[in-house]
Every structure is written in C-alpha cells, then in structure tokens.
Amino acid sequence: MSDQALLTLDDLRVDFHTPTGIVNAVRGLSFTLGRERLGIVGESGSGKSMTGRAILDLIPHPGVVTAKRMEFRGKDLTTMDKASRRKLRGRHISMVMQDPKFSLNPVQTVGDQIAEAYRVHHKASAREAKERSLTMLEAVQIREPKRVYDLYPHEVSGGMGQRVMIAMMLIAEPEILIADEPTSALDVTVQLQVLKILDDLVTSRGMGLIFISHDLHLVKSFCDRVIVMYGGKALETLPAGELDKAQHPYTRGLLGCLPDLDHPREKLATLNRDPAWLA
C-alpha cells in the first residue's frame, strides 16, 4: 500500500431508522485505502455495498451515516456540505454499480451518457467530450467504438454494458474507483477481460480500487488486501494472498463452503453463524 492514504475511515456506521427499530447496516468499520486494490467480501446483506454508497453520500432516507473520521486526501467528508460532496462524486471518487441494465439511461445512447459524465466535471465542448468518450471506449477494449457510441443500452451485451459503465466512471479520471460486484452478471471469459481492464487502468493511473464481491476466489487472485464483513462488521483484514490462512471462524466457514477441484470433497460444509460475532 502507498504511504499516502487516499481514503481513511474510522468507525463508519450506517443506520436505518424504521418504524420497527434501528437497522445497523454498517457497524464501526475502519480502514485506510492507498493506491491499491482493496477487496471487501461477505454474504448478501453484510454491508459491502452500503459502505461504498456511504463513502459517496448515496445512502437514501431514512439512512443515517456517522463516522469518527471519514477523509478523502485529508478532506473531512463528514463536515463537507452537500454541494461539495456532489463535486467530489464522479470527479474524484466513482462507483461502478453491479448491473449496467439498471444504471444506464435506456433512452439515451451510451456515447452521449459517457460524454455527459465528462462535461459535468470538465468545461469541454461537445466535440471534445465525444473524442474523449471514444478514447475511453478504446481504453476499455471495445471494438468499433464509433459504432458502439451510437448504440442504446438494450443494444449492447452485458459484458459490453459493464465496460461502458467503467468507461463512464473513469472518464473524469477519479483517484478512487469503487466497483460493486462488477463481474457477477458476466460469464467467466468476459469476467476475466473486465478484471484485466480494471487492473490495467488502476496500475497505469495509480488509482485506489475498492472491489466489492462475494467471490472469495476472485478477490484472492485479484486484490492486494481483503476485508471480510459480516452483519455490517469487519471481522478480519488480511493480505489477499493469505486468505487461505484466515483465522476467523466466519472466514474459515466461507472458504469451507467453496468447491475445490484440487481437493474434492463428497459434501461441502455449511456455514454456522455465531451471534457473538456481532457483539
């Protein structure tokens, strides 16, 4: 990890105040992100996506976000006004959502959407924005970018749609990219292509990447560090290459639920959860 922290979180909490009580979506999460690939893994509902949305100030009502410290390059996000947070979003910190079908505007061409993302953050003409958009489409390895530029979201495949989303999020050249399960809806071949694109862009631009996933094998091979979350809490943080040496029973349980071709078993283990983990 780089000595210079891009993002620092200390005791991040996301609570939803409902008529039946308070739902704790994220419970006291703390970590520092440098110019690295940080994986966040866990089951559905563990607080992975809520963490990304909290960083970007995208938690809807009645959600409440608090933290002892939440800083981007030394700037305190907890005291920043809404307008300043909005300027930060996209320009300095971007987020690729899980499924492009629900993130892209169905009545606008993909090229216009990418160009719009550029013009929102840069004073640029329509022509310059289009040229930058075509360059970004090439950067995410889309063949025939001029043809794809004029397509509507329903006319592109899932893998191409995900590349379009990555292009849109990266065109403003952010310093942090949050990728929320960007490959979960893709087949294995396309998944590897998208990961290579992310890896190349992070390496060449010196970005910080938060890679949210439920796939432990994928995170182990792709990320530098891993945070394992359960019930909104970080139970364990360790180097990705040492995931097999995890000590917490929850992490061990997750690993035990996965099939292993090198060590086949008659029956996969089931995960036993302990209420004490949330104490």
C-alpha positions as a printed NumPy array, in Angstrom:
array([[  0.   ,   0.   ,   0.   ],
       [  1.135,   3.542,  -0.755],
       [  2.289,   5.625,   2.189],
       [ -0.148,   8.338,   1.102],
       [ -3.691,   7.456,   2.165],
       [ -6.373,   8.343,  -0.362],
       [ -9.252,   7.426,   1.944],
       [ -9.458,   6.967,   5.711],
       [-12.497,   5.596,   7.53 ],
       [-12.729,   5.334,  11.311],
       [-15.83 ,   3.87 ,  12.985],
       [-18.119,   4.24 ,   9.943],
       [-21.73 ,   3.487,  10.817],
       [-24.833,   3.342,   8.618],
       [-28.135,   3.076,  10.489],
       [-31.672,   2.971,   9.106],
       [-34.33 ,   4.326,  11.467],
       [-37.501,   2.381,  10.74 ],
       [-40.899,   2.209,  12.493],
       [-39.887,  -1.129,  13.995],
       [-36.474,  -0.018,  15.208],
       [-32.934,   0.786,  14.055],
       [-31.295,  -1.435,  11.443],
       [-27.491,  -1.363,  11.696],
       [-26.264,  -1.818,   8.117],
       [-22.608,  -0.936,   8.842],
       [-21.208,  -1.214,  12.366],
       [-17.965,   0.603,  13.176],
       [-16.   ,  -0.119,  10.003],
       [-12.452,   1.251,   9.859],
       [ -9.826,   1.036,   7.111],
       [ -7.328,   3.069,   5.105],
       [ -7.101,   2.906,   1.312],
       [ -3.908,   3.678,  -0.56 ],
       [ -3.074,   3.196,  -4.246],
       [ -4.014,  -0.468,  -4.098],
       [ -6.774,  -2.983,  -4.809],
       [ -8.778,  -3.49 ,  -1.623],
       [-11.35 ,  -6.274,  -1.667],
       [-14.453,  -6.291,   0.542],
       [-16.157,  -9.686,   0.739],
       [-19.103, -11.16 ,   2.586],
       [-22.588, -12.517,   2.162],
       [-25.523, -10.524,   0.822],
       [-26.569,  -8.037,   3.485],
       [-23.139,  -7.87 ,   5.108],
       [-22.799,  -4.118,   4.433],
       [-20.414,  -4.185,   1.447],
       [-22.472,  -2.028,  -0.924],
       [-23.661,   0.239,   1.902],
       [-20.023,   1.032,   2.658],
       [-19.419,   2.165,  -0.93 ],
       [-22.611,   4.208,  -1.008],
       [-21.806,   5.835,   2.339],
       [-18.427,   6.991,   1.025],
       [-20.199,   8.626,  -1.939],
       [-23.032,  10.109,   0.17 ],
       [-25.609,   7.954,  -1.633],
       [-27.413,   6.485,   1.38 ],
       [-31.145,   7.137,   0.946],
       [-33.562,   8.299,   3.65 ],
       [-34.078,   7.106,   6.386],
       [-30.408,   6.072,   6.455],
       [-28.01 ,   7.985,   8.71 ],
       [-24.221,   7.924,   8.173],
       [-21.82 ,   8.747,  11.012],
       [-18.084,   8.309,  11.49 ],
       [-15.384,   9.453,  13.868],
       [-13.296,  10.106,  10.776],
       [-14.047,   9.916,   7.062],
       [-11.42 ,  11.69 ,   4.99 ],
       [-10.505,  11.835,   1.324],
       [ -6.9  ,  13.044,   0.93 ],
       [ -7.142,  14.921,   4.198],
       [-10.557,  16.485,   3.466],
       [-13.18 ,  15.749,   6.109],
       [-16.22 ,  14.287,   4.357],
       [-18.357,  14.338,   7.496],
       [-18.335,  18.145,   7.685],
       [-18.457,  18.779,   3.921],
       [-21.684,  20.311,   2.57 ],
       [-23.867,  18.511,   0.008],
       [-22.696,  20.63 ,  -2.939],
       [-19.034,  19.905,  -2.207],
       [-19.733,  16.174,  -1.802],
       [-21.531,  16.214,  -5.164],
       [-18.485,  17.792,  -6.844],
       [-16.288,  15.113,  -5.303],
       [-18.562,  12.335,  -6.57 ],
       [-17.57 ,  11.214, -10.053],
       [-14.661,  13.629, -10.398],
       [-12.531,  12.215,  -7.583],
       [-14.423,   9.106,  -6.39 ],
       [-16.508,   6.993,  -8.76 ],
       [-18.598,   3.86 ,  -8.355],
       [-19.387,   1.15 , -10.901],
       [-22.725,  -0.399,  -9.993],
       [-23.479,  -4.11 , -10.168],
       [-25.721,  -4.308, -13.231],
       [-25.44 ,  -1.862, -16.165],
       [-29.04 ,  -2.586, -17.22 ],
       [-30.24 ,  -0.661, -14.167],
       [-27.542,   2.04 , -14.234],
       [-27.664,   3.24 , -17.849],
       [-30.396,   5.525, -19.181],
       [-32.424,   3.385, -21.633],
       [-33.484,   6.341, -23.829],
       [-30.012,   7.848, -24.281],
       [-27.15 ,   6.419, -26.361],
       [-24.224,   5.056, -24.391],
       [-21.89 ,   7.541, -26.063],
       [-23.987,  10.524, -25.015],
       [-24.035,   9.238, -21.438],
       [-20.25 ,   8.899, -21.308],
       [-19.793,  12.335, -22.878],
       [-22.238,  13.843, -20.373],
       [-20.212,  12.379, -17.487],
       [-17.129,  14.128, -18.882],
       [-18.82 ,  17.502, -19.447],
       [-20.284,  17.542, -15.939],
       [-16.766,  17.653, -14.478],
       [-14.809,  19.433, -17.221],
       [-15.507,  22.591, -19.19 ],
       [-15.441,  20.948, -22.592],
       [-17.175,  21.295, -25.928],
       [-19.455,  18.571, -27.268],
       [-16.798,  17.641, -29.819],
       [-14.04 ,  17.282, -27.221],
       [-16.347,  15.246, -24.975],
       [-17.141,  12.885, -27.848],
       [-13.463,  12.443, -28.696],
       [-12.661,  11.709, -25.051],
       [-15.548,   9.242, -24.91 ],
       [-14.309,   7.37 , -27.975],
       [-10.834,   7.219, -26.431],
       [-12.276,   5.779, -23.218],
       [-14.269,   3.173, -25.149],
       [-11.   ,   2.097, -26.765],
       [ -9.313,   2.035, -23.339],
       [-11.883,  -0.475, -22.052],
       [-11.213,  -2.632, -25.14 ],
       [-14.45 ,  -2.056, -27.027],
       [-14.011,  -2.765, -30.699],
       [-15.597,  -0.35 , -33.186],
       [-16.051,   2.436, -30.592],
       [-17.672,   4.768, -33.138],
       [-20.41 ,   2.217, -33.789],
       [-20.908,   1.419, -30.089],
       [-21.029,   5.15 , -29.252],
       [-24.386,   5.448, -31.069],
       [-25.974,   2.323, -29.573],
       [-28.644,   2.307, -26.876],
       [-28.129,   0.25 , -23.682],
       [-30.501,  -2.513, -24.819],
       [-28.387,  -2.978, -27.948],
       [-25.2  ,  -3.919, -26.074],
       [-24.352,  -7.191, -24.318],
       [-23.891,  -7.496, -20.55 ],
       [-20.107,  -7.51 , -20.845],
       [-20.085,  -4.52 , -23.188],
       [-22.542,  -2.676, -20.927],
       [-20.225,  -3.204, -17.974],
       [-17.294,  -1.841, -19.995],
       [-19.409,   1.193, -20.912],
       [-20.093,   1.767, -17.199],
       [-16.383,   1.513, -16.408],
       [-15.6  ,   3.989, -19.208],
       [-18.227,   6.4  , -17.874],
       [-16.907,   6.212, -14.315],
       [-13.259,   6.618, -15.356],
       [-13.59 ,   9.369, -17.968],
       [-13.335,  12.064, -15.276],
       [-10.06 ,  10.414, -14.105],
       [-11.024,   9.803, -10.454],
       [ -8.482,   8.851,  -7.838],
       [-10.689,   6.167,  -6.266],
       [-12.911,   3.665,  -8.042],
       [-15.481,   1.636,  -6.098],
       [-16.504,  -1.441,  -8.113],
       [-19.649,  -3.071,  -6.687],
       [-19.654,  -6.673,  -7.943],
       [-18.803,  -5.517, -11.488],
       [-18.395,  -9.063, -12.833],
       [-21.166, -11.   , -11.058],
       [-23.522, -10.957, -14.056],
       [-20.836, -11.896, -16.599],
       [-19.598, -15.241, -17.874],
       [-16.102, -16.361, -16.887],
       [-14.348, -15.283, -20.106],
       [-15.819, -11.77 , -20.084],
       [-15.238, -11.584, -16.33 ],
       [-11.505, -12.065, -16.802],
       [-11.435,  -9.43 , -19.561],
       [-13.175,  -6.858, -17.343],
       [-10.819,  -7.621, -14.448],
       [ -7.805,  -7.138, -16.721],
       [ -9.177,  -3.775, -17.834],
       [ -9.64 ,  -2.682, -14.208],
       [ -6.177,  -3.952, -13.283],
       [ -4.502,  -2.15 , -16.205],
       [ -6.316,   1.121, -15.507],
       [ -5.607,   1.038, -11.764],
       [ -1.932,   0.24 , -12.369],
       [ -1.408,   2.825, -15.117],
       [ -3.278,   5.629, -13.336],
       [ -2.16 ,   4.866,  -9.778],
       [ -5.73 ,   4.739,  -8.529],
       [ -7.165,   3.217,  -5.391],
       [ -9.726,   0.467,  -6.036],
       [-12.356,  -0.858,  -3.642],
       [-13.523,  -4.146,  -5.145],
       [-16.788,  -5.372,  -3.6  ],
       [-17.543,  -9.04 ,  -4.199],
       [-18.95 , -12.243,  -2.737],
       [-16.446, -14.361,  -4.724],
       [-13.541, -15.238,  -2.426],
       [-11.509, -16.988,  -5.134],
       [-11.791, -13.939,  -7.377],
       [-10.786, -11.498,  -4.654],
       [ -7.862, -13.686,  -3.608],
       [ -6.389, -13.655,  -7.122],
       [ -7.17 , -10.023,  -7.966],
       [ -6.816,  -7.87 ,  -4.838],
       [ -3.928,  -6.828,  -2.589],
       [ -5.838,  -6.845,   0.714],
       [ -9.197,  -8.239,   1.819],
       [-11.732,  -7.094,   4.412],
       [-14.198,  -9.817,   5.421],
       [-17.56 ,  -8.379,   6.52 ],
       [-20.461,  -9.973,   8.356],
       [-23.581,  -8.215,   9.641],
       [-22.075,  -4.811,   8.919],
       [-18.831,  -5.516,  10.801],
       [-15.298,  -6.151,   9.593],
       [-14.375,  -9.484,  11.17 ],
       [-10.944,  -9.861,   9.591],
       [ -8.49 ,  -7.959,   7.38 ],
       [ -5.578,  -9.754,   5.75 ],
       [ -3.421,  -9.84 ,   2.6  ],
       [ -5.373, -11.385,  -0.281],
       [ -2.658, -13.944,  -0.932],
       [ -3.04 , -15.204,   2.642],
       [ -6.812, -15.654,   2.522],
       [ -6.405, -19.414,   2.935],
       [ -4.63 , -18.726,   6.248],
       [ -7.583, -16.765,   7.669],
       [ -8.196, -17.323,  11.376],
       [-11.74 , -16.093,  11.987],
       [-14.311, -18.921,  12.005],
       [-16.598, -16.955,   9.658],
       [-13.885, -16.595,   7.007],
       [-12.935, -20.237,   7.505],
       [-16.599, -21.135,   7.113],
       [-16.937, -19.193,   3.856],
       [-13.86 , -20.9  ,   2.464],
       [-15.194, -24.282,   3.542],
       [-18.394, -23.722,   1.571],
       [-16.485, -23.375,  -1.699],
       [-15.752, -26.316,  -4.001],
       [-12.061, -27.041,  -4.578],
       [-11.105, -29.012,  -7.687],
       [ -7.658, -29.783,  -6.273],
       [ -9.149, -31.2  ,  -3.063],
       [-12.589, -32.604,  -3.938],
       [-14.985, -33.402,  -1.101],
       [-18.096, -35.524,  -1.034],
       [-20.07 , -32.865,   0.765],
       [-19.47 , -29.132,   1.121],
       [-19.582, -27.64 ,   4.603],
       [-22.431, -25.405,   5.746],
       [-21.766, -22.111,   7.497],
       [-22.613, -21.953,  11.196],
       [-23.035, -18.376,  12.398],
       [-22.315, -17.287,  15.938],
       [-24.312, -14.328,  17.395],
       [-21.202, -13.424,  19.384],
       [-19.547, -12.233,  16.151],
       [-21.783,  -9.133,  16.276],
       [-21.3  ,  -8.492,  19.99 ]])
